[in-house]
Amino acid sequence: MPLADLETLEYKLGKRGFRRDDLYFHACDACREQAVAKYVILGRTGGRDIWLCHACGAARSFRNGSGMNDREEDAGFDLRAFLA
């Protein structure tokens, strides 16, 4: 089932400065569908990757250190709370 608020989520990600990493969809760990879009933002001090499944709505976030090093996942990440 597709997300009802997908366009709103993508709009809010764009307003925050995130862009799509690539145009391909990747496999979702939660639902096993090929529907994960990767959004990235990068600055001098590091960045963040957000993986959003367009099929089930599962979202994961990773913080990156300077130069895209030291990547770690944010446990308990809530995309809607992050974008509010």
Secondary structure, DSSP 8 states (H G I E B T S, - for coil): ---TTHHHHHHHHHHTT-EES-S--EE-TTT--EEEEEEEEEETTEEEEEEEETTT--EEEEEE-GGG-S-EE-TT--HHHHH-
